[in-house]
């Protein structure tokens, strides 16, 4: 799957807050990545999305909501948040300032799918319904997707660990857009949608990218991808040589 055709790369001298305040608009999809253990696990599993085997760039997805009377843009997302004596698992609303933390969110991106106002309203209304209904975050389904990524033939099929009325982040985003009549990643089961799949959506003609310093884990993943490609090429050549009776 290709990346968005028109990517505007914003220099890292711009802060996370400055990036969001300038470019975020209701109905856009936000993507984020950090360098926690969970981020690394998701990014590594997403290497199967890339033909060269490079680790995924994105590990979380959310939808930009409306600017409220407090003067803040809000986001709608399905996330796992743990605070002192307080845990939130599932559909929730948060101020966009949640993504100000540049150590937690080292890279950010915004995808503009060019939704008409009525589609934006439908997607955000669907999100608010799921927030009000306390739709749960599904770690089980996330694990199911990570398994399916290793076996591409499983991706169009149902998530093997599916739970009703439960969505992890990128499946939640895709669900909201489906409610507005737009399928961001055709060919994949809704609950087998990774953040990297959304980044590569053929329906996103334009994107804004605030790339941070590349974490060491991501560099290692890229190197692993190149080594894997070289190894597979060597194996294919050896097999071909054996088949023709000529060993290299």
Phi and psi in degrees as GROMACS dihedral restraints (atoms count N, CA, C in turn):
[ dihedral_restraints ]
;  ai    aj    ak    al  type     phi  dphi    fc
    3     4     5     6     1   -77.0    20    10
    4     5     6     7     1   162.0    20    10
    6     7     8     9     1   -82.1    20    10
    7     8     9    10     1   167.6    20    10
    9    10    11    12     1   -53.2    20    10
   10    11    12    13     1   145.6    20    10
   12    13    14    15     1   -71.8    20    10
   13    14    15    16     1   -34.4    20    10
   15    16    17    18     1  -122.9    20    10
   16    17    18    19     1    97.6    20    10
   18    19    20    21     1  -106.1    20    10
   19    20    21    22     1   122.6    20    10
   21    22    23    24     1   -95.9    20    10
   22    23    24    25     1   110.8    20    10
   24    25    26    27     1   -90.2    20    10
   25    26    27    28     1   122.7    20    10
   27    28    29    30     1   -99.7    20    10
   28    29    30    31     1   132.0    20    10
   30    31    32    33     1   -61.9    20    10
   31    32    33    34     1   149.2    20    10
   33    34    35    36     1   -73.5    20    10
   34    35    36    37     1    -2.3    20    10
   36    37    38    39     1   -67.7    20    10
   37    38    39    40     1   -18.7    20    10
   39    40    41    42     1   -82.0    20    10
   40    41    42    43     1   134.1    20    10
   42    43    44    45     1   -76.3    20    10
   43    44    45    46     1   163.8    20    10
   45    46    47    48     1   -56.3    20    10
   46    47    48    49     1   -44.4    20    10
   48    49    50    51     1   -64.6    20    10
   49    50    51    52     1   -44.3    20    10
   51    52    53    54     1   -61.5    20    10
   52    53    54    55     1   -38.9    20    10
   54    55    56    57     1   -62.6    20    10
   55    56    57    58     1   -50.0    20    10
   57    58    59    60     1   -65.4    20    10
   58    59    60    61     1   -43.6    20    10
   60    61    62    63     1   -62.8    20    10
   61    62    63    64     1   -34.8    20    10
   63    64    65    66     1   -82.4    20    10
   64    65    66    67     1   -37.2    20    10
   66    67    68    69     1  -112.2    20    10
   67    68    69    70     1   -20.8    20    10
   69    70    71    72     1   -72.5    20    10
   70    71    72    73     1   135.8    20    10
   72    73    74    75     1  -138.4    20    10
   73    74    75    76     1   149.3    20    10
   75    76    77    78     1   -53.0    20    10
   76    77    78    79     1   135.1    20    10
   78    79    80    81     1    93.9    20    10
   79    80    81    82     1   -11.2    20    10
   81    82    83    84     1   -74.2    20    10
   82    83    84    85     1   157.9    20    10
   84    85    86    87     1  -101.9    20    10
   85    86    87    88     1   130.1    20    10
   87    88    89    90     1   -99.3    20    10
   88    89    90    91     1   144.0    20    10
   90    91    92    93     1  -127.7    20    10
   91    92    93    94     1   143.4    20    10
   93    94    95    96     1  -140.7    20    10
   94    95    96    97     1   159.3    20    10
   96    97    98    99     1  -150.2    20    10
   97    98    99   100     1   145.2    20    10
   99   100   101   102     1  -130.4    20    10
  100   101   102   103     1  -154.6    20    10
  102   103   104   105     1  -136.9    20    10
  103   104   105   106     1    33.7    20    10
  105   106   107   108     1   -78.7    20    10
  106   107   108   109     1   173.3    20    10
  108   109   110   111     1   -60.8    20    10
  109   110   111   112     1   -39.1    20    10
  111   112   113   114     1   -66.3    20    10
  112   113   114   115     1   -43.0    20    10
  114   115   116   117     1   -57.8    20    10
  115   116   117   118     1   -44.0    20    10
  117   118   119   120     1   -64.8    20    10
  118   119   120   121     1   -40.8    20    10
  120   121   122   123     1   -63.6    20    10
  121   122   123   124     1   -43.2    20    10
  123   124   125   126     1   -67.6    20    10
  124   125   126   127     1   -46.9    20    10
  126   127   128   129     1   -60.7    20    10
  127   128   129   130     1   -39.1    20    10
  129   130   131   132     1   -66.7    20    10
  130   131   132   133     1   -42.8    20    10
  132   133   134   135     1   -64.0    20    10
  133   134   135   136     1   -31.8    20    10
  135   136   137   138     1   -73.2    20    10
  136   137   138   139     1    -3.7    20    10
  138   139   140   141     1   -61.8    20    10
  139   140   141   142     1   -21.9    20    10
  141   142   143   144     1   -74.1    20    10
  142   143   144   145     1   -11.6    20    10
  144   145   146   147     1   -79.2    20    10
  145   146   147   148     1   -27.9    20    10
  147   148   149   150     1   -94.3    20    10
  148   149   150   151     1   131.7    20    10
  150   151   152   153     1   -58.1    20    10
  151   152   153   154     1   -31.4    20    10
  153   154   155   156     1   -88.6    20    10
  154   155   156   157     1    -4.1    20    10
  156   157   158   159     1    80.8    20    10
  157   158   159   160     1    17.7    20    10
  159   160   161   162     1   -71.9    20    10
  160   161   162   163     1   145.5    20    10
  162   163   164   165     1   -59.7    20    10
  163   164   165   166     1   153.0    20    10
  165   166   167   168     1   -65.7    20    10
  166   167   168   169     1   153.9    20    10
  168   169   170   171     1   -92.0    20    10
  169   170   171   172     1   -24.7    20    10
  171   172   173   174     1  -125.3    20    10
  172   173   174   175     1   142.2    20    10
  174   175   176   177     1  -129.3    20    10
  175   176   177   178     1    -0.9    20    10
  177   178   179   180     1  -149.5    20    10
  178   179   180   181     1   145.0    20    10
  180   181   182   183     1  -135.0    20    10
  181   182   183   184     1   148.4    20    10
  183   184   185   186     1  -155.1    20    10
  184   185   186   187     1   169.4    20    10
  186   187   188   189     1  -114.6    20    10
  187   188   189   190     1   133.9    20    10
  189   190   191   192     1   -74.6    20    10
  190   191   192   193     1   125.4    20    10
  192   193   194   195     1   -95.4    20    10
  193   194   195   196     1  -150.5    20    10
  195   196   197   198     1   -96.8    20    10
  196   197   198   199     1   162.5    20    10
  198   199   200   201     1   -85.8    20    10
  199   200   201   202     1   125.4    20    10
  201   202   203   204     1   -95.2    20    10
  202   203   204   205     1  -178.5    20    10
  204   205   206   207     1   -65.7    20    10
  205   206   207   208     1   -15.8    20    10
  207   208   209   210     1   -81.7    20    10
  208   209   210   211     1     1.6    20    10
  210   211   212   213     1    82.2    20    10
  211   212   213   214     1     2.5    20    10
  213   214   215   216     1  -103.7    20    10
  214   215   216   217     1   143.7    20    10
  216   217   218   219     1   -76.2    20    10
  217   218   219   220     1   143.0    20    10
  219   220   221   222     1  -116.0    20    10
  220   221   222   223     1   156.6    20    10
  222   223   224   225     1  -119.9    20    10
  223   224   225   226     1   152.1    20    10
  225   226   227   228     1  -114.7    20    10
  226   227   228   229     1   130.1    20    10
  228   229   230   231     1  -158.6    20    10
  229   230   231   232     1   165.7    20    10
  231   232   233   234     1  -112.9    20    10
  232   233   234   235     1   118.3    20    10
  234   235   236   237     1  -144.7    20    10
  235   236   237   238     1   168.1    20    10
  237   238   239   240     1  -115.4    20    10
  238   239   240   241     1   110.0    20    10
  240   241   242   243     1  -123.2    20    10
  241   242   243   244     1   130.8    20    10
  243   244   245   246     1  -123.1    20    10
  244   245   246   247     1   117.1    20    10
  246   247   248   249     1  -121.8    20    10
  247   248   249   250     1   172.4    20    10
  249   250   251   252     1   -57.1    20    10
  250   251   252   253     1   117.5    20    10
  252   253   254   255     1    60.7    20    10
  253   254   255   256     1    20.3    20    10
  255   256   257   258     1  -150.5    20    10
  256   257   258   259     1   124.8    20    10
  258   259   260   261     1  -126.6    20    10
  259   260   261   262     1   132.1    20    10
  261   262   263   264     1  -122.6    20    10
  262   263   264   265     1   121.7    20    10
  264   265   266   267     1  -125.9    20    10
  265   266   267   268     1   104.2    20    10
  267   268   269   270     1   131.6    20    10
  268   269   270   271     1  -158.4    20    10
  270   271   272   273     1   -63.0    20    10
  271   272   273   274     1   133.6    20    10
  273   274   275   276     1  -158.7    20    10
  274   275   276   277     1   160.8    20    10
  276   277   278   279     1  -109.3    20    10
  277   278   279   280     1   139.8    20    10
  279   280   281   282     1  -142.0    20    10
  280   281   282   283     1   149.8    20    10
  282   283   284   285     1   -63.6    20    10
  283   284   285   286     1   147.2    20    10
  285   286   287   288     1   -65.1    20    10
  286   287   288   289     1   -16.2    20    10
  288   289   290   291     1   -65.1    20    10
  289   290   291   292     1   -11.9    20    10
  291   292   293   294     1   -53.5    20    10
  292   293   294   295     1   -31.4    20    10
  294   295   296   297     1   -93.8    20    10
  295   296   297   298     1    14.3    20    10
  297   298   299   300     1   -69.7    20    10
  298   299   300   301     1   -27.1    20    10
  300   301   302   303     1   -70.7    20    10
  301   302   303   304     1   104.8    20    10
  303   304   305   306     1   -77.9    20    10
  304   305   306   307     1   -14.5    20    10
  306   307   308   309     1   -81.9    20    10
  307   308   309   310     1   -35.2    20    10
  309   310   311   312     1   -78.1    20    10
  310   311   312   313     1   -41.3    20    10
  312   313   314   315     1  -117.3    20    10
  313   314   315   316     1    91.5    20    10
  315   316   317   318     1   -77.7    20    10
  316   317   318   319     1   -23.1    20    10
  318   319   320   321     1  -138.3    20    10
  319   320   321   322     1   143.7    20    10
  321   322   323   324     1  -135.9    20    10
  322   323   324   325     1   152.8    20    10
  324   325   326   327     1  -148.0    20    10
  325   326   327   328     1   156.0    20    10
  327   328   329   330     1  -130.2    20    10
  328   329   330   331     1   130.1    20    10
  330   331   332   333     1  -109.1    20    10
  331   332   333   334     1   129.5    20    10
  333   334   335   336     1  -107.2    20    10
  334   335   336   337     1   112.4    20    10
  336   337   338   339     1   -93.3    20    10
  337   338   339   340     1     5.0    20    10
  339   340   341   342     1    64.0    20    10
  340   341   342   343     1    36.9    20    10
  342   343   344   345     1   -67.5    20    10
  343   344   345   346     1   137.2    20    10
  345   346   347   348     1   -69.2    20    10
  346   347   348   349     1   158.5    20    10
  348   349   350   351     1   -52.5    20    10
  349   350   351   352     1   -39.1    20    10
  351   352   353   354     1   -67.3    20    10
  352   353   354   355     1   -34.1    20    10
  354   355   356   357     1   -70.9    20    10
  355   356   357   358     1   -37.9    20    10
  357   358   359   360     1   -59.2    20    10
  358   359   360   361     1   -46.4    20    10
  360   361   362   363     1   -60.3    20    10
  361   362   363   364     1   -43.3    20    10
  363   364   365   366     1   -63.5    20    10
  364   365   366   367     1   -43.9    20    10
  366   367   368   369     1   -65.4    20    10
  367   368   369   370     1   -44.7    20    10
  369   370   371   372     1   -69.0    20    10
  370   371   372   373     1   -37.3    20    10
  372   373   374   375     1   -63.5    20    10
  373   374   375   376     1   -39.8    20    10
  375   376   377   378     1   -63.4    20    10
  376   377   378   379     1   -39.2    20    10
  378   379   380   381     1   -63.7    20    10
  379   380   381   382     1   -43.2    20    10
  381   382   383   384     1   -64.9    20    10
  382   383   384   385     1   -35.6    20    10
  384   385   386   387     1   -61.2    20    10
  385   386   387   388     1   -40.5    20    10
  387   388   389   390     1   -73.4    20    10
  388   389   390   391     1   -32.0    20    10
  390   391   392   393     1   -64.8    20    10
  391   392   393   394     1   -47.9    20    10
  393   394   395   396     1   -63.2    20    10
  394   395   396   397     1   -33.8    20    10
  396   397   398   399     1   -84.0    20    10
  397   398   399   400     1     2.5    20    10
  399   400   401   402     1    55.9    20    10
  400   401   402   403     1    46.2    20    10
  402   403   404   405     1   -58.7    20    10
  403   404   405   406     1   132.5    20    10
  405   406   407   408     1   -84.6    20    10
  406   407   408   409     1   156.2    20    10
  408   409   410   411     1   -85.9    20    10
  409   410   411   412     1   135.4    20    10
  411   412   413   414     1  -112.7    20    10
  412   413   414   415     1   100.7    20    10
  414   415   416   417     1   -67.1    20    10
  415   416   417   418     1   -33.1    20    10
  417   418   419   420     1   -59.4    20    10
  418   419   420   421     1   -47.2    20    10
  420   421   422   423     1   -67.7    20    10
  421   422   423   424     1   -33.9    20    10
  423   424   425   426     1   -61.2    20    10
  424   425   426   427     1   -43.9    20    10
  426   427   428   429     1   -62.3    20    10
  427   428   429   430     1   -40.8    20    10
  429   430   431   432     1   -60.1    20    10
  430   431   432   433     1   -39.5    20    10
  432   433   434   435     1   -68.4    20    10
  433   434   435   436     1   -40.6    20    10
  435   436   437   438     1   -61.1    20    10
  436   437   438   439     1   -34.6    20    10
  438   439   440   441     1   -68.8    20    10
  439   440   441   442     1   -45.7    20    10
  441   442   443   444     1   -63.7    20    10
  442   443   444   445     1   -32.0    20    10
  444   445   446   447     1   -61.4    20    10
  445   446   447   448     1   -28.6    20    10
  447   448   449   450     1   -77.0    20    10
  448   449   450   451     1   -17.4    20    10
  450   451   452   453     1  -131.9    20    10
  451   452   453   454     1    84.1    20    10
  453   454   455   456     1   -51.6    20    10
  454   455   456   457     1   -27.7    20    10
  456   457   458   459     1   -65.2    20    10
  457   458   459   460     1   -18.3    20    10
  459   460   461   462     1   -84.6    20    10
  460   461   462   463     1   -18.6    20    10
  462   463   464   465     1   -61.4    20    10
  463   464   465   466     1   -38.7    20    10
  465   466   467   468     1   -74.6    20    10
  466   467   468   469     1   -13.9    20    10
  468   469   470   471     1   -88.0    20    10
  469   470   471   472     1   172.2    20    10
  471   472   473   474     1   -65.6    20    10
  472   473   474   475     1   147.9    20    10
  474   475   476   477     1   -61.1    20    10
  475   476   477   478     1   125.4    20    10
  477   478   479   480     1   -63.6    20    10
  478   479   480   481     1   -18.6    20    10
  480   481   482   483     1  -113.7    20    10
  481   482   483   484     1    29.6    20    10
  483   484   485   486     1   -61.8    20    10
  484   485   486   487     1   141.5    20    10
  486   487   488   489     1  -126.5    20    10
  487   488   489   490     1   142.3    20    10
  489   490   491   492     1   -68.0    20    10
  490   491   492   493     1   143.9    20    10
  492   493   494   495     1    54.1    20    10
  493   494   495   496     1    39.8    20    10
  495   496   497   498     1  -137.4    20    10
  496   497   498   499     1   138.5    20    10
  498   499   500   501     1  -146.8    20    10
  499   500   501   502     1   134.9    20    10
  501   502   503   504     1   -83.9    20    10
  502   503   504   505     1   178.7    20    10
  504   505   506   507     1   -55.5    20    10
  505   506   507   508     1   -56.3    20    10
  507   508   509   510     1   -74.0    20    10
  508   509   510   511     1   -31.2    20    10
  510   511   512   513     1   -66.0    20    10
  511   512   513   514     1   -36.5    20    10
  513   514   515   516     1   -62.8    20    10
  514   515   516   517     1   -45.8    20    10
  516   517   518   519     1   -60.0    20    10
  517   518   519   520     1   -46.2    20    10
  519   520   521   522     1   -63.3    20    10
  520   521   522   523     1   -37.5    20    10
  522   523   524   525     1   -59.8    20    10
  523   524   525   526     1   -44.4    20    10
  525   526   527   528     1   -62.4    20    10
  526   527   528   529     1   -40.2    20    10
  528   529   530   531     1   -70.6    20    10
  529   530   531   532     1   -34.2    20    10
  531   532   533   534     1   -63.6    20    10
  532   533   534   535     1   -35.0    20    10
  534   535   536   537     1   -62.6    20    10
  535   536   537   538     1   -26.5    20    10
  537   538   539   540     1   -94.5    20    10
  538   539   540   541     1     8.2    20    10
  540   541   542   543     1    83.7    20    10
  541   542   543   544     1    20.4    20    10
  543   544   545   546     1  -126.2    20    10
  544   545   546   547     1   124.4    20    10
  546   547   548   549     1  -100.9    20    10
  547   548   549   550     1   109.1    20    10
  549   550   551   552     1   -69.4    20    10
  550   551   552   553     1   -32.7    20    10
  552   553   554   555     1  -134.8    20    10
  553   554   555   556     1    75.0    20    10
  555   556   557   558     1   -57.6    20    10
  556   557   558   559     1   143.4    20    10
  558   559   560   561     1    96.6    20    10
  559   560   561   562     1   -11.4    20    10
  561   562   563   564     1  -110.0    20    10
  562   563   564   565     1   143.0    20    10
  564   565   566   567     1   -62.3    20    10
  565   566   567   568     1   142.0    20    10
  567   568   569   570     1   -55.1    20    10
  568   569   570   571     1   -35.1    20    10
  570   571   572   573     1   -94.8    20    10
  571   572   573   574     1    19.4    20    10
  573   574   575   576     1  -124.0    20    10
  574   575   576   577     1    34.9    20    10
  576   577   578   579     1  -103.5    20    10
  577   578   579   580     1   114.6    20    10
  579   580   581   582     1   -93.2    20    10
  580   581   582   583     1   156.8    20    10
  582   583   584   585     1   -53.4    20    10
  583   584   585   586     1   -37.2    20    10
  585   586   587   588     1   -64.4    20    10
  586   587   588   589     1   -33.1    20    10
  588   589   590   591     1   -62.9    20    10
  589   590   591   592     1   -40.0    20    10
  591   592   593   594     1   -67.2    20    10
  592   593   594   595     1   -40.7    20    10
  594   595   596   597     1   -57.3    20    10
  595   596   597   598     1   -35.1    20    10
  597   598   599   600     1   -94.5    20    10
  598   599   600   601     1    11.9    20    10
  600   601   602   603     1   -57.0    20    10
  601   602   603   604     1   132.7    20    10
  603   604   605   606     1   -69.5    20    10
  604   605   606   607     1    -9.7    20    10
  606   607   608   609     1   -92.4    20    10
  607   608   609   610     1    -0.7    20    10
  609   610   611   612     1  -101.3    20    10
  610   611   612   613     1    95.5    20    10
  612   613   614   615     1   -75.7    20    10
  613   614   615   616     1   -16.3    20    10
  615   616   617   618     1  -144.6    20    10
  616   617   618   619     1   142.7    20    10
  618   619   620   621     1  -147.0    20    10
  619   620   621   622     1   151.7    20    10
  621   622   623   624     1  -116.3    20    10
  622   623   624   625     1   130.9    20    10
  624   625   626   627     1  -124.6    20    10
  625   626   627   628     1   122.7    20    10
  627   628   629   630     1  -110.5    20    10
  628   629   630   631     1    94.9    20    10
  630   631   632   633     1   -90.4    20    10
  631   632   633   634     1   129.3    20    10
  633   634   635   636     1   -92.1    20    10
  634   635   636   637     1  -171.1    20    10
  636   637   638   639     1   -62.7    20    10
  637   638   639   640     1   135.5    20    10
  639   640   641   642     1   -73.0    20    10
  640   641   642   643     1   120.7    20    10
  642   643   644   645     1   -60.5    20    10
  643   644   645   646     1   150.7    20    10
  645   646   647   648     1   -57.6    20    10
  646   647   648   649     1   -34.4    20    10
  648   649   650   651     1   -63.3    20    10
  649   650   651   652     1   -35.6    20    10
  651   652   653   654     1   -71.6    20    10
  652   653   654   655     1   -37.2    20    10
  654   655   656   657     1   -63.8    20    10
  655   656   657   658     1   -44.8    20    10
  657   658   659   660     1   -61.2    20    10
  658   659   660   661     1   -38.0    20    10
  660   661   662   663     1   -64.6    20    10
  661   662   663   664     1   -40.0    20    10
  663   664   665   666     1   -64.7    20    10
  664   665   666   667     1   -43.1    20    10
  666   667   668   669     1   -62.4    20    10
  667   668   669   670     1   -43.1    20    10
  669   670   671   672     1   -59.6    20    10
  670   671   672   673     1   -39.0    20    10
  672   673   674   675     1   -62.7    20    10
  673   674   675   676     1   -43.2    20    10
  675   676   677   678     1   -65.1    20    10
  676   677   678   679     1   -45.2    20    10
  678   679   680   681     1   -61.0    20    10
  679   680   681   682     1   -40.2    20    10
  681   682   683   684     1   -63.6    20    10
  682   683   684   685     1   -41.1    20    10
  684   685   686   687     1   -65.0    20    10
  685   686   687   688     1   -42.1    20    10
  687   688   689   690     1   -63.6    20    10
  688   689   690   691     1   -43.2    20    10
  690   691   692   693     1   -62.7    20    10
  691   692   693   694     1   -43.2    20    10
  693   694   695   696     1   -65.0    20    10
  694   695   696   697     1   -39.1    20    10
  696   697   698   699     1   -62.6    20    10
  697   698   699   700     1   -42.2    20    10
  699   700   701   702     1   -63.9    20    10
  700   701   702   703     1   -42.4    20    10
  702   703   704   705     1   -62.7    20    10
  703   704   705   706     1   -42.5    20    10
  705   706   707   708     1   -62.8    20    10
  706   707   708   709     1   -40.7    20    10
  708   709   710   711     1   -65.3    20    10
  709   710   711   712     1   -39.9    20    10
  711   712   713   714     1   -65.7    20    10
  712   713   714   715     1   -40.6    20    10
  714   715   716   717     1   -64.4    20    10
  715   716   717   718     1   -40.8    20    10
  717   718   719   720     1   -64.7    20    10
  718   719   720   721     1   -39.3    20    10
  720   721   722   723     1   -65.1    20    10
  721   722   723   724     1   -42.3    20    10
  723   724   725   726     1   -64.6    20    10
  724   725   726   727     1   -37.3    20    10
  726   727   728   729     1   -65.5    20    10
  727   728   729   730     1   -30.7    20    10
  729   730   731   732     1   -95.0    20    10
  730   731   732   733     1     0.9    20    10
  732   733   734   735     1    78.8    20    10
  733   734   735   736     1    17.0    20    10
  735   736   737   738     1  -123.1    20    10
  736   737   738   739     1   104.1    20    10
  738   739   740   741     1   -81.1    20    10
  739   740   741   742     1   139.2    20    10
